[in-house]
């Protein structure tokens, strides 16, 4: 009987800081995902503009460079 703890003793003995840590890390992961997605979309837009500009000006070198970067960008996401 002496080894049993009361409810209040049990509650005090629990480490509540450890319970908050996973929530913070999930939030951090979620924020990082939003940032990564925003950067991906912006880079995609810039490369699409670069490819279209190369097509409009018939600049084969710029087209090859931009389309290669565009393919690399998409190959990283798969």
C-alpha positions as CSV (number, residue, x, y, z in Angstrom):
1,X,0.0,0.0,0.0
2,X,2.9,2.4,0.7
3,X,4.0,2.2,-3.0
4,X,0.7,3.6,-4.3
5,X,0.6,7.3,-5.2
6,X,-2.4,9.5,-4.8
7,X,-3.8,11.2,-7.9
8,X,-2.3,14.5,-7.1
9,X,1.2,12.9,-6.5
10,X,0.9,11.0,-9.8
11,X,-0.1,14.2,-11.7
12,X,2.8,16.1,-10.2
13,X,5.3,13.4,-11.1
14,X,4.4,13.4,-14.8
15,X,6.6,15.5,-16.9
16,X,4.2,17.8,-18.8
17,X,7.1,19.5,-20.8
18,X,7.5,16.3,-22.8
19,X,3.9,16.4,-23.9
20,X,4.3,19.9,-25.4
21,X,7.5,19.2,-27.4
22,X,5.8,16.9,-30.1
23,X,3.2,19.6,-30.8
24,X,5.9,22.2,-31.2
25,X,7.9,20.0,-33.5
26,X,4.8,19.2,-35.6
27,X,4.1,22.9,-35.9
28,X,7.7,23.5,-36.9
29,X,7.4,20.9,-39.6
30,X,4.2,22.4,-40.9
31,X,5.7,25.8,-41.1
32,X,8.7,24.4,-42.9
33,X,6.4,22.7,-45.4
34,X,4.6,25.9,-46.1
35,X,7.9,27.8,-46.7
36,X,9.2,25.0,-48.9
37,X,6.0,25.0,-51.0
38,X,6.1,28.7,-51.4
39,X,9.8,28.6,-52.5
40,X,9.0,25.8,-54.9
41,X,6.1,27.7,-56.5
42,X,8.1,30.9,-56.9
43,X,11.1,29.1,-58.5
44,X,8.7,27.3,-60.8
45,X,7.1,30.6,-61.9
46,X,10.6,32.1,-62.5
47,X,11.7,29.2,-64.6
48,X,8.5,29.1,-66.6
49,X,8.9,32.8,-67.4
50,X,12.5,32.2,-68.4
51,X,11.5,29.3,-70.7
52,X,8.8,31.4,-72.3
53,X,11.1,34.3,-72.8
54,X,13.7,32.0,-74.4
55,X,11.0,30.7,-76.8
56,X,9.8,34.2,-77.6
57,X,13.3,35.4,-78.4
58,X,14.3,32.1,-80.0
59,X,17.3,31.8,-77.7
60,X,18.2,28.2,-77.8
61,X,20.9,28.4,-75.1
62,X,18.7,30.1,-72.6
63,X,15.9,27.6,-73.4
64,X,18.1,24.6,-72.8
65,X,19.5,26.0,-69.6
66,X,16.0,27.0,-68.2
67,X,14.4,23.8,-69.3
68,X,17.2,21.7,-67.7
69,X,16.7,23.6,-64.4
70,X,12.9,23.1,-64.7
71,X,13.3,19.3,-65.1
72,X,15.7,19.2,-62.1
73,X,13.2,21.1,-60.0
74,X,10.5,18.6,-60.8
75,X,12.7,15.5,-60.4
76,X,13.5,16.6,-56.8
77,X,9.8,16.6,-56.0
78,X,9.2,13.0,-57.2
